[in-house]
Amino acid sequence: MSPVVPLTYYCLLVLGASILGGMLPLWFRLTHRGMQVALSFVAAMMLGVGMLHMLPHALAEARVATADSTGYEFTIMLWALGGWLVMFFIERFFCFHHHDVESDAGGSLHEHHEACEHQHHHHDITWSGAAFGLTVHSIIEGVALAASVYDRHDNLPLAGIGTFLVILLHKPFDSMTIGMLMARGGWSLRWRHVVNALFALAIPLGIALFYAGLASSEQTGMLLAYSLAFSAGTFLCISLSDLLPELQFHDHDRGKLSVSLVLGLALALAVGRLEGLVHRHPAPPSNAAAK
């Protein structure tokens, strides 16, 4: 089956999730506690997919592409570190990764002292800055999704399902961030929907960039390995930026957040085990065959 088939379905579902995320604050009064528990689950799954799915597959692809020569492990880890640094600096300078429930559909601030007695010190960010950072993040997610599907489409009916689930579950949080910041700035509901729809198109753009690189590369195996490693680094950065603040600001909900964290990791592990049952990387050429 061509990898374009599952990628098409995945993109349509992500588009729906993005638009849905922008509309959720209109239908429900989202609480700070509920958002944090849900975000902890999704971030933990993202961490698990990056570390247990993408990075091992990147190493395996590099091993095959280099005919089992040594030294590829260090290069793969450099690409993973590069992905982490890129996402870190994007967040540092654009402060886009901001998922607190601060405003309702009309832009009014929600009080959430029932969940938090501490004070958050957030950067003063605009919706345009958040949209730019989240768009870059989504393009990288598109590359990650395309690489995951391409890596496994020959041997796995639902290729890249772990990466897809992470993106699908995380996308509504990103859309809510843009929508709430736009509402706070006085933008109309119509324009919020337009911006979120355009934002969702960043995933297909990332997929297109991956295939453009694939078409122009003579070493598709290494390009795939580097893409997976880089994506793993970005997933690690994003997940930790959601999870680590829990240690400082959310000791009052540490039981619920810990359970949510474990469940997210368990789901990532379960999906990885499922893929392991039906997917095998081709073995590198043996020395005997090489002779």
Backbone bond lengths (Angstrom), bond angles and torsions (degrees), N, CA, C in turn:
res aa  C-N    CA-C-N  psi(-1)  N-CA   C-N-CA  omega(-1)  CA-C   N-CA-C  phi
1 M - - - 1.455 - - 1.525 109.49 -
2 S 1.315 116.15 135.43 1.456 121.13 179.66 1.523 110.24 -66.40
3 P 1.339 117.53 140.20 1.470 119.32 178.09 1.520 113.42 -64.49
4 V 1.345 116.85 -17.22 1.459 120.24 179.75 1.529 110.88 -65.19
5 V 1.331 116.88 -31.12 1.472 120.58 -177.15 1.532 111.52 -64.16
6 P 1.356 119.54 -57.45 1.471 117.79 178.44 1.522 113.15 -64.12
7 L 1.339 117.21 -33.43 1.457 119.64 179.07 1.520 111.70 -63.77
8 T 1.319 116.92 -35.49 1.465 120.33 177.76 1.519 110.89 -64.31
9 Y 1.336 116.14 -47.15 1.469 119.76 178.08 1.522 110.96 -62.51
10 Y 1.325 116.59 -42.69 1.457 120.24 -179.33 1.528 110.93 -61.49
11 C 1.338 116.87 -43.40 1.463 120.41 -178.71 1.528 111.40 -63.62
12 L 1.327 116.98 -40.01 1.465 120.48 179.28 1.524 110.98 -64.13
13 L 1.326 116.50 -40.97 1.464 120.04 179.81 1.535 111.21 -69.29
14 V 1.323 117.14 -38.85 1.464 120.41 177.84 1.525 110.36 -65.89
15 L 1.330 116.73 -39.15 1.462 120.42 176.32 1.523 110.44 -58.56
16 G 1.340 116.69 -45.04 1.464 120.20 177.80 1.512 112.33 -63.33
17 A 1.350 116.74 -40.30 1.466 120.48 179.64 1.519 111.50 -65.49
18 S 1.325 116.43 -36.84 1.460 120.09 179.66 1.527 111.14 -65.92
19 I 1.325 116.18 -46.40 1.464 119.65 178.75 1.523 110.65 -65.39
20 L 1.331 116.89 -39.24 1.463 121.12 178.68 1.524 110.79 -62.79
21 G 1.338 116.92 -41.14 1.460 120.25 179.80 1.511 112.49 -60.43
22 G 1.330 116.47 -36.83 1.457 119.46 178.21 1.510 113.57 -70.35
23 M 1.337 116.95 -20.43 1.460 121.05 -177.62 1.526 113.39 -97.52
24 L 1.333 117.56 -17.45 1.468 120.19 -176.33 1.527 113.69 -56.04
25 P 1.353 119.48 -42.82 1.472 118.26 179.56 1.521 113.48 -62.84
26 L 1.341 117.29 -18.66 1.469 120.03 178.25 1.520 111.39 -78.14
27 W 1.318 116.62 -24.75 1.464 121.58 -174.44 1.516 113.03 -100.71
28 F 1.332 116.92 -30.10 1.461 121.01 -175.37 1.527 109.96 -130.86
29 R 1.333 114.64 150.47 1.453 119.44 171.11 1.528 107.45 -90.03
30 L 1.299 115.40 102.49 1.457 120.92 -175.64 1.523 110.01 -80.10
31 T 1.314 116.30 131.74 1.460 121.02 179.87 1.531 110.06 -97.22
32 H 1.298 114.44 155.31 1.458 120.34 179.02 1.529 110.57 -62.71
33 R 1.325 117.68 -43.16 1.459 121.36 -178.79 1.527 110.80 -63.17
34 G 1.329 116.98 -46.46 1.453 120.01 179.38 1.511 112.71 -61.69
35 M 1.322 116.35 -40.45 1.456 120.56 178.06 1.524 111.39 -62.73
36 Q 1.314 117.13 -42.38 1.457 120.34 -177.72 1.525 111.94 -67.21
37 V 1.332 116.96 -39.31 1.462 120.17 178.78 1.524 110.16 -65.16
38 A 1.331 117.10 -45.61 1.460 120.82 179.14 1.523 110.96 -64.04
39 L 1.325 116.05 -41.56 1.456 120.35 -178.42 1.524 111.32 -66.93
40 S 1.319 116.84 -35.53 1.461 120.93 177.66 1.528 110.67 -62.64
41 F 1.325 116.20 -41.02 1.472 120.95 178.61 1.521 110.76 -63.60
42 V 1.326 117.03 -48.15 1.465 121.17 -176.98 1.525 110.68 -67.79
43 A 1.329 116.94 -41.58 1.464 120.33 179.81 1.523 111.06 -64.63
44 A 1.331 117.09 -38.46 1.464 120.27 178.11 1.525 110.67 -65.25
45 M 1.328 116.17 -39.73 1.463 118.91 177.11 1.519 110.90 -64.96
46 M 1.347 116.56 -39.69 1.465 120.27 177.08 1.526 110.97 -61.58
47 L 1.310 116.65 -42.40 1.464 121.17 177.06 1.527 110.51 -60.18
48 G 1.337 116.19 -45.95 1.457 120.39 -179.48 1.517 112.63 -64.24
49 V 1.322 117.49 -42.72 1.465 120.48 -179.99 1.524 110.51 -65.01
50 G 1.337 117.06 -42.23 1.451 119.68 179.54 1.518 113.13 -63.48
51 M 1.333 116.41 -45.01 1.459 120.77 -175.08 1.530 113.59 -84.82
52 L 1.339 117.64 -32.70 1.461 120.67 -174.62 1.519 113.71 -100.53
53 H 1.321 117.86 -18.42 1.462 121.58 -179.82 1.523 110.99 -109.07
54 M 1.333 116.32 -64.84 1.464 120.50 -170.58 1.522 113.12 -66.06
55 L 1.319 116.58 -49.27 1.464 119.18 -175.23 1.534 112.38 -65.06
56 P 1.343 120.00 -46.18 1.476 118.63 175.98 1.528 113.10 -60.47
57 H 1.344 117.31 -38.46 1.462 119.84 178.87 1.525 110.71 -68.63
58 A 1.331 117.46 -35.26 1.463 119.94 176.77 1.527 110.30 -62.10
59 L 1.320 116.84 -44.54 1.464 120.96 178.98 1.528 111.26 -63.87
60 A 1.344 115.95 -40.82 1.463 119.76 179.93 1.526 111.37 -66.44
61 E 1.327 117.21 -42.16 1.459 120.14 178.93 1.528 110.91 -64.56
62 A 1.324 117.22 -40.02 1.461 120.49 179.03 1.527 110.85 -66.54
63 R 1.318 116.41 -37.06 1.467 119.96 178.52 1.523 110.99 -62.71
64 V 1.337 116.37 -43.00 1.454 120.15 178.86 1.532 111.02 -67.35
65 A 1.335 115.70 -43.67 1.464 120.19 -175.86 1.522 112.65 -66.41
66 T 1.336 116.21 -29.28 1.466 120.06 -178.90 1.519 111.93 -99.16
67 A 1.341 117.81 11.73 1.467 122.48 178.66 1.517 111.80 55.61
68 D 1.346 114.12 40.93 1.467 121.07 174.48 1.528 113.45 67.22
69 S 1.325 118.18 21.29 1.459 119.95 175.54 1.523 109.36 -74.22
70 T 1.310 117.03 165.87 1.453 121.09 -177.34 1.529 110.84 -92.19
71 G 1.308 115.55 163.20 1.453 121.38 175.53 1.502 114.70 98.93
72 Y 1.332 118.24 -13.91 1.472 119.51 -177.50 1.523 111.66 -71.99
73 E 1.344 116.88 -26.14 1.465 119.24 -178.04 1.527 111.51 -60.69
74 F 1.330 115.92 -42.75 1.463 119.92 -179.15 1.529 110.51 -64.84
75 T 1.333 116.80 -40.72 1.465 120.40 179.57 1.520 111.08 -64.12
76 I 1.319 116.43 -41.72 1.468 120.68 178.81 1.521 110.41 -62.31
77 M 1.328 116.99 -42.66 1.461 119.65 -179.77 1.534 110.99 -68.02
78 L 1.316 117.53 -31.30 1.463 120.18 174.57 1.529 111.14 -63.86
79 W 1.343 117.25 -40.70 1.453 120.37 177.35 1.527 110.83 -66.00
80 A 1.334 116.41 -37.78 1.469 119.05 177.12 1.530 110.50 -64.93
81 L 1.325 116.58 -42.56 1.457 120.33 176.78 1.529 111.00 -63.72
82 G 1.334 116.28 -37.65 1.458 119.85 177.05 1.521 112.26 -61.83
83 G 1.329 116.66 -41.46 1.461 120.27 176.96 1.512 111.67 -62.75
84 W 1.329 116.20 -40.48 1.463 120.45 178.80 1.533 110.40 -63.51
85 L 1.339 116.18 -44.79 1.461 120.02 -178.14 1.527 112.12 -66.39
86 V 1.320 117.19 -40.84 1.465 120.20 178.69 1.520 110.29 -59.09
87 M 1.325 116.93 -47.96 1.456 119.92 -179.37 1.525 111.16 -67.86
88 F 1.309 117.49 -36.01 1.463 121.51 179.11 1.522 111.14 -61.97
89 F 1.339 116.42 -46.93 1.467 119.39 -177.86 1.526 111.73 -72.27
90 I 1.323 117.68 -32.84 1.464 119.33 175.02 1.521 109.76 -61.57
91 E 1.328 116.27 -43.95 1.458 118.97 -179.67 1.529 111.23 -70.31
92 R 1.301 117.13 -36.69 1.469 119.77 -179.69 1.523 111.85 -63.20
93 F 1.328 117.12 -41.25 1.454 119.80 -174.23 1.524 113.70 -93.66
94 F 1.329 117.45 -19.80 1.462 118.98 179.56 1.523 112.32 -115.74
95 C 1.329 117.28 -13.40 1.463 121.93 176.12 1.529 110.64 47.13
96 F 1.319 117.22 52.34 1.454 121.18 -174.61 1.512 113.13 -88.69
97 H 1.323 117.11 -21.15 1.464 119.35 -170.15 1.523 109.31 -90.47
98 H 1.311 115.12 85.92 1.458 122.23 -165.57 1.520 107.24 -140.83
99 H 1.355 117.13 101.52 1.454 119.88 -169.96 1.521 113.93 -116.53
100 D 1.309 118.47 19.14 1.456 119.02 178.81 1.521 110.94 -74.25
101 V 1.339 115.82 146.62 1.455 121.00 175.91 1.515 107.67 -82.69
102 E 1.340 116.59 100.60 1.456 120.06 -176.09 1.519 113.14 -112.21
103 S 1.324 117.78 -21.80 1.447 118.62 -174.45 1.506 111.14 -142.08
104 D 1.332 115.74 152.90 1.448 120.18 175.00 1.517 109.49 -92.36
105 A 1.334 116.27 -169.79 1.460 119.84 -174.94 1.517 112.00 -61.44
106 G 1.314 117.22 -25.21 1.457 119.72 -179.54 1.494 114.00 -94.28
107 G 1.327 117.35 1.55 1.445 121.01 178.52 1.520 113.52 93.25
108 S 1.338 118.86 2.06 1.457 121.39 179.41 1.520 110.34 -77.50
109 L 1.312 116.15 143.47 1.453 119.65 -178.39 1.518 110.77 -75.03
110 H 1.340 114.97 142.04 1.456 121.17 174.91 1.529 108.83 -95.45
111 E 1.286 116.39 136.83 1.455 119.93 171.84 1.523 108.26 -82.62
112 H 1.323 116.67 131.82 1.466 118.53 175.90 1.525 110.47 -130.18
113 H 1.303 116.42 37.30 1.462 118.99 178.79 1.519 111.70 -71.56
114 E 1.349 116.28 -14.53 1.463 116.98 176.79 1.519 110.59 -67.47
115 A 1.329 116.64 -20.82 1.453 119.78 179.50 1.522 111.61 -103.58
116 C 1.331 117.16 -29.56 1.458 120.36 -173.31 1.514 110.44 -134.23
117 E 1.305 115.89 125.89 1.453 120.00 174.95 1.521 111.45 -101.05
118 H 1.330 115.02 2.18 1.461 119.23 177.78 1.513 109.02 -92.92
119 Q 1.307 114.82 176.86 1.459 120.21 176.69 1.515 108.54 -113.67
120 H 1.356 115.74 127.98 1.451 120.97 173.93 1.529 108.29 -86.42
121 H 1.289 116.14 139.83 1.452 120.26 176.96 1.525 107.59 -113.00
122 H 1.326 117.02 88.68 1.442 122.40 -176.97 1.522 110.47 -90.74
123 H 1.317 114.14 153.04 1.450 119.26 171.55 1.525 108.48 -72.93
124 D 1.304 115.87 149.96 1.454 120.39 176.44 1.519 107.45 -83.90
125 I 1.326 117.39 100.61 1.446 121.45 -175.27 1.511 109.67 -112.38
126 T 1.316 115.49 154.40 1.449 122.26 176.67 1.518 109.39 -100.55
127 W 1.332 115.67 162.19 1.458 118.46 179.52 1.525 110.36 -65.98
128 S 1.330 117.67 -33.01 1.465 119.83 -179.16 1.525 111.30 -67.56
129 G 1.340 116.67 -40.33 1.456 119.40 177.13 1.510 111.93 -65.32
130 A 1.345 116.22 -42.36 1.459 120.43 177.45 1.522 110.65 -64.43
131 A 1.334 117.01 -41.81 1.462 120.66 -179.24 1.524 111.05 -63.84
132 F 1.339 116.74 -39.47 1.458 119.42 178.74 1.535 110.58 -63.74
133 G 1.338 116.31 -49.94 1.454 119.73 -179.23 1.512 112.12 -61.46
134 L 1.328 116.87 -43.24 1.462 120.83 -179.65 1.525 111.33 -68.91
135 T 1.325 117.40 -30.99 1.460 119.84 176.95 1.519 111.32 -67.14
136 V 1.336 116.51 -44.03 1.469 119.87 176.08 1.528 109.76 -60.95
137 H 1.313 115.65 -43.52 1.462 120.72 177.03 1.521 110.91 -58.70
138 S 1.334 117.97 -42.54 1.459 121.93 -178.19 1.526 111.69 -69.62
139 I 1.335 117.07 -35.80 1.464 119.61 175.87 1.525 110.01 -61.04
140 I 1.324 116.16 -42.51 1.462 120.19 177.84 1.525 110.11 -65.58
141 E 1.331 117.20 -37.61 1.464 120.00 175.02 1.523 110.96 -61.72
142 G 1.335 117.06 -38.15 1.457 120.01 176.70 1.514 112.07 -61.95
143 V 1.337 116.45 -41.37 1.464 120.65 175.32 1.523 110.18 -61.78
144 A 1.331 116.16 -43.53 1.468 120.39 179.55 1.525 111.49 -61.84
145 L 1.329 116.52 -42.81 1.460 120.37 -179.69 1.519 110.72 -65.25
146 A 1.332 117.01 -45.43 1.460 120.50 179.90 1.529 111.09 -62.34
147 A 1.338 116.73 -42.38 1.464 120.04 179.64 1.521 111.28 -65.34
148 S 1.332 117.05 -40.21 1.464 120.56 -179.74 1.525 111.41 -65.12
149 V 1.330 116.35 -42.45 1.464 120.25 179.69 1.526 110.37 -68.60
150 Y 1.324 117.17 -45.64 1.466 120.85 -179.24 1.523 111.27 -61.80
151 D 1.313 116.08 -36.28 1.465 121.21 -178.00 1.532 111.66 -64.66
152 R 1.333 118.09 -30.38 1.466 120.14 -169.61 1.524 114.71 -124.08
153 H 1.332 118.67 3.71 1.460 118.92 -170.54 1.522 113.36 -66.97
154 D 1.336 118.46 -24.02 1.461 120.34 -178.99 1.523 112.66 -72.08
155 N 1.320 117.03 -31.23 1.460 120.50 -171.74 1.521 114.64 -119.91
156 L 1.323 117.18 0.87 1.460 119.25 -176.39 1.524 109.74 -135.01
157 P 1.348 117.72 118.77 1.467 120.38 -178.69 1.525 112.97 -57.78
158 L 1.331 117.02 -42.16 1.461 121.03 178.81 1.525 108.84 -105.17
159 A 1.309 115.63 65.21 1.462 120.60 -176.36 1.525 110.98 -62.41
160 G 1.329 115.79 137.10 1.456 120.95 177.00 1.512 114.72 70.64
161 I 1.331 117.71 22.03 1.463 120.64 -173.99 1.522 111.79 -64.87
162 G 1.330 117.75 -34.73 1.464 119.93 179.55 1.518 111.66 -65.53
163 T 1.327 116.76 -47.52 1.464 120.97 177.80 1.520 110.89 -61.63
164 F 1.330 115.88 -42.58 1.462 120.20 179.40 1.522 111.64 -60.73
165 L 1.327 118.03 -44.47 1.462 120.75 -178.72 1.525 111.24 -62.46
166 V 1.327 116.78 -40.31 1.466 120.16 178.35 1.521 110.46 -61.26
167 I 1.333 116.59 -47.75 1.462 120.27 -179.28 1.521 110.76 -64.53
168 L 1.327 116.70 -42.41 1.462 120.95 -179.04 1.524 111.64 -61.67
169 L 1.324 117.18 -41.45 1.461 121.31 -177.51 1.528 112.25 -78.66
170 H 1.325 117.07 -28.26 1.459 120.18 -177.29 1.522 112.33 -86.25
171 K 1.331 117.09 -26.25 1.457 120.58 -174.66 1.534 113.45 -59.95
172 P 1.353 120.36 -40.65 1.466 118.75 178.59 1.528 113.53 -58.90
173 F 1.340 118.39 -34.60 1.459 120.78 177.88 1.532 110.39 -63.30
174 D 1.343 115.73 -42.54 1.464 119.30 179.04 1.525 111.18 -63.89
175 S 1.337 116.17 -43.03 1.465 119.91 -179.63 1.523 111.24 -64.79
176 M 1.341 116.86 -38.83 1.461 120.03 177.57 1.520 111.25 -63.46
177 T 1.335 116.08 -37.43 1.457 119.79 178.34 1.526 110.84 -59.73
178 I 1.325 115.92 -49.65 1.472 119.89 -179.99 1.525 110.44 -63.72
179 G 1.341 116.95 -45.52 1.455 120.76 -177.63 1.514 113.16 -62.41
180 M 1.344 117.25 -42.89 1.460 120.32 -178.77 1.522 112.03 -69.91
181 L 1.342 116.69 -35.92 1.458 119.25 177.33 1.533 110.99 -68.90
182 M 1.332 116.10 -37.36 1.459 118.88 176.46 1.529 111.05 -67.19
183 A 1.341 115.98 -38.75 1.470 119.25 178.15 1.514 110.79 -63.01
184 R 1.329 115.89 -41.03 1.457 119.93 178.29 1.524 111.90 -63.59
185 G 1.355 115.45 -28.68 1.455 119.71 178.19 1.516 114.08 -86.98
186 G 1.350 117.09 2.18 1.453 120.23 175.88 1.511 115.52 87.71
187 W 1.347 118.11 13.20 1.453 120.43 -180.00 1.526 110.11 -76.00
188 S 1.322 116.14 148.66 1.462 121.10 -177.67 1.527 110.74 -73.60
189 L 1.329 114.08 161.38 1.460 120.13 179.19 1.524 110.93 -60.89
190 R 1.301 116.81 -38.84 1.462 120.78 -179.62 1.515 111.41 -60.11
191 W 1.340 116.90 -46.17 1.455 119.75 -179.70 1.524 111.31 -67.48
192 R 1.319 117.52 -32.81 1.469 119.75 176.66 1.517 110.84 -62.69
193 H 1.342 117.14 -41.98 1.460 120.71 178.18 1.523 111.35 -65.72
194 V 1.323 116.62 -39.44 1.464 120.45 179.51 1.527 110.61 -62.93
195 V 1.329 116.59 -46.64 1.460 120.33 -178.87 1.525 111.00 -64.57
196 N 1.331 117.76 -41.29 1.462 120.12 179.17 1.521 111.98 -66.81
197 A 1.331 117.44 -35.77 1.465 120.09 176.78 1.529 110.55 -65.31
198 L 1.335 116.47 -43.29 1.462 120.21 176.85 1.521 111.07 -64.83
199 F 1.331 115.98 -38.49 1.463 120.84 178.51 1.526 111.22 -60.17
200 A 1.336 117.49 -38.93 1.458 121.37 -179.21 1.527 112.08 -64.20
201 L 1.332 117.42 -23.78 1.457 121.00 -179.00 1.525 112.23 -73.63
202 A 1.328 117.64 -7.01 1.466 120.22 178.30 1.526 111.15 -66.38
203 I 1.328 117.40 -30.05 1.468 120.46 178.76 1.537 110.63 -64.09
204 P 1.353 119.02 -52.68 1.475 118.55 175.70 1.533 113.03 -58.65
205 L 1.333 117.36 -32.97 1.462 119.96 177.47 1.525 110.76 -63.16
206 G 1.334 116.97 -42.70 1.457 120.27 176.97 1.525 112.04 -63.02
207 I 1.319 116.48 -38.66 1.468 120.65 177.34 1.522 110.17 -62.99
208 A 1.336 116.06 -43.82 1.462 120.38 179.60 1.531 111.14 -62.68
209 L 1.327 117.07 -39.36 1.466 120.29 178.94 1.527 110.97 -64.54
210 F 1.331 116.74 -39.05 1.461 119.73 178.05 1.519 110.75 -61.66
211 Y 1.327 117.02 -46.32 1.457 119.77 -178.03 1.529 111.67 -70.81
212 A 1.325 117.50 -29.95 1.457 119.92 174.66 1.526 110.24 -64.40
213 G 1.327 116.19 -42.75 1.462 120.02 176.63 1.514 112.15 -65.88
214 L 1.332 115.58 -37.19 1.462 120.46 179.60 1.523 110.98 -64.90
215 A 1.344 116.19 -40.16 1.461 120.49 -178.46 1.525 112.50 -69.24
216 S 1.328 116.79 -27.83 1.462 120.34 -176.98 1.520 113.24 -96.76
217 S 1.319 116.93 0.06 1.461 120.49 -176.50 1.529 110.94 -103.26
218 E 1.323 115.63 140.68 1.462 120.32 175.65 1.520 111.40 -90.87
219 Q 1.322 117.31 -12.81 1.463 121.53 178.96 1.525 108.89 -117.85
220 T 1.321 115.65 77.05 1.460 120.20 -175.76 1.524 111.96 -65.17
221 G 1.324 116.43 -32.44 1.461 119.67 -179.85 1.512 112.09 -63.08
222 M 1.327 116.60 -45.62 1.450 119.77 -179.74 1.522 111.63 -71.92
223 L 1.338 117.54 -36.62 1.457 119.92 176.49 1.521 110.47 -60.75
224 L 1.324 116.90 -41.43 1.459 121.50 177.37 1.523 110.55 -63.60
225 A 1.322 116.53 -43.36 1.467 120.59 179.74 1.521 111.09 -63.27
226 Y 1.334 117.09 -44.63 1.459 120.57 179.80 1.533 111.12 -65.34
227 S 1.323 116.97 -39.10 1.470 120.45 179.82 1.520 110.78 -63.87
228 L 1.322 116.39 -42.66 1.469 120.20 179.42 1.526 110.85 -66.35
229 A 1.327 117.16 -41.90 1.466 120.26 -179.66 1.521 110.95 -65.94
230 F 1.327 116.69 -45.54 1.463 121.06 178.50 1.528 110.45 -59.62
231 S 1.332 116.65 -43.62 1.460 121.25 179.40 1.522 111.15 -64.28
232 A 1.325 116.83 -38.76 1.459 120.25 177.65 1.530 110.77 -60.17
233 G 1.333 116.03 -40.88 1.464 119.81 177.59 1.512 112.92 -63.60
234 T 1.336 117.01 -40.29 1.469 119.77 178.23 1.523 111.04 -67.23
235 F 1.332 117.18 -40.08 1.462 120.48 177.92 1.528 110.77 -63.24
236 L 1.320 116.38 -37.95 1.465 120.40 178.61 1.525 110.40 -63.14
237 C 1.326 117.41 -44.30 1.461 121.22 -178.59 1.532 110.92 -64.89
238 I 1.328 116.74 -48.33 1.458 120.80 -177.97 1.521 111.03 -62.16
239 S 1.325 116.86 -44.80 1.464 119.86 -177.66 1.522 111.47 -65.09
240 L 1.324 117.24 -41.13 1.461 119.53 -179.25 1.524 111.85 -70.11
241 S 1.335 117.34 -31.27 1.464 119.36 178.01 1.522 110.86 -67.70
242 D 1.332 117.32 -23.49 1.459 121.03 174.72 1.529 112.22 -86.83
243 L 1.326 116.83 -35.16 1.464 120.49 -172.10 1.530 113.49 -86.30
244 L 1.322 117.99 -40.52 1.460 120.01 -173.28 1.530 114.14 -65.47
245 P 1.343 120.67 -34.69 1.471 118.71 176.68 1.523 113.41 -60.50
246 E 1.340 117.64 -21.06 1.463 119.95 177.39 1.532 111.41 -59.38
247 L 1.337 116.22 -34.57 1.455 119.99 -177.20 1.521 111.53 -66.99
248 Q 1.327 117.04 -30.31 1.464 120.83 -176.26 1.522 112.80 -94.91
249 F 1.341 117.13 -34.66 1.457 119.84 -168.90 1.525 115.65 -113.43
250 H 1.341 118.52 -11.05 1.463 118.44 -170.26 1.525 112.61 -128.34
251 D 1.314 117.12 43.24 1.458 119.37 178.45 1.525 111.70 -67.71
252 H 1.339 117.77 -21.22 1.452 121.44 -179.24 1.530 111.61 -72.21
253 D 1.333 118.00 -22.29 1.457 122.12 -179.88 1.521 111.36 -115.80
254 R 1.308 117.12 24.37 1.458 118.69 -171.02 1.520 113.23 -64.14
255 G 1.336 118.35 -29.30 1.466 120.15 177.23 1.519 111.35 -65.62
256 K 1.323 117.34 -51.88 1.462 121.62 -179.70 1.524 111.17 -63.39
257 L 1.333 116.37 -42.32 1.453 119.80 -178.21 1.531 111.27 -67.68
258 S 1.318 116.78 -34.92 1.462 120.25 179.01 1.526 110.90 -67.74
259 V 1.323 116.22 -41.94 1.468 120.00 177.39 1.524 110.09 -63.25
260 S 1.332 116.36 -43.25 1.453 120.46 179.19 1.526 111.19 -62.46
261 L 1.321 116.67 -39.74 1.456 121.64 177.74 1.523 111.38 -61.35
262 V 1.326 116.34 -48.24 1.467 120.80 -178.42 1.528 110.70 -63.93
263 L 1.325 116.86 -39.81 1.468 120.02 179.69 1.533 111.25 -65.21
264 G 1.337 116.78 -39.50 1.460 119.57 177.61 1.521 112.20 -63.45
265 L 1.332 116.49 -43.70 1.464 120.23 177.29 1.526 111.18 -65.58
266 A 1.330 116.09 -38.16 1.465 119.95 179.65 1.525 111.14 -63.36
267 L 1.335 116.89 -40.16 1.461 119.99 178.28 1.527 110.86 -65.15
268 A 1.323 116.90 -42.83 1.467 120.30 177.80 1.525 110.77 -61.37
269 L 1.325 116.24 -41.80 1.459 120.69 179.08 1.526 111.05 -66.08
270 A 1.325 116.68 -40.55 1.468 120.96 -179.36 1.529 110.69 -64.04
271 V 1.325 116.78 -43.48 1.461 119.87 178.57 1.527 110.15 -63.65
272 G 1.327 116.66 -40.86 1.457 120.41 178.23 1.518 112.23 -63.37
273 R 1.328 116.80 -39.81 1.468 120.16 177.91 1.514 111.21 -65.81
274 L 1.334 115.98 -38.53 1.456 120.33 177.79 1.524 110.82 -62.68
275 E 1.321 116.40 -43.65 1.456 119.54 178.37 1.522 111.01 -64.93
276 G 1.336 116.29 -36.60 1.455 119.99 -179.46 1.518 113.50 -64.77
277 L 1.327 117.10 -25.02 1.459 120.57 -179.72 1.526 112.24 -73.10
278 V 1.327 116.19 -27.33 1.466 118.99 -173.47 1.519 113.01 -118.40
279 H 1.325 118.26 -7.00 1.463 120.55 -175.27 1.514 109.87 -119.55
280 R 1.328 115.50 130.47 1.451 121.22 175.53 1.517 109.09 -132.46
281 H 1.318 116.01 135.06 1.455 119.21 174.66 1.524 109.04 -74.42
282 P 1.320 117.68 145.55 1.465 118.90 175.56 1.514 110.67 -63.52
283 A 1.306 115.13 140.40 1.456 119.70 -178.48 1.519 109.75 -71.69
284 P 1.331 118.03 143.43 1.456 120.38 177.69 1.511 110.14 -67.46
285 P 1.330 118.72 153.65 1.457 121.17 179.54 1.512 110.97 -61.28
286 S 1.307 116.00 134.00 1.466 120.74 -178.33 1.513 109.73 -75.97
287 N 1.319 115.17 164.89 1.467 119.53 177.96 1.507 111.26 -65.21
288 A 1.340 115.51 -34.48 1.441 119.12 -179.48 1.509 111.58 -66.79
289 A 1.349 115.57 -40.28 1.449 119.72 179.71 1.520 110.53 -68.16
290 A 1.347 115.59 -34.77 1.452 119.40 -179.39 1.519 111.40 -64.77
291 K 1.352 115.36 -32.52 1.479 119.35 178.28 1.526 110.78 -75.48
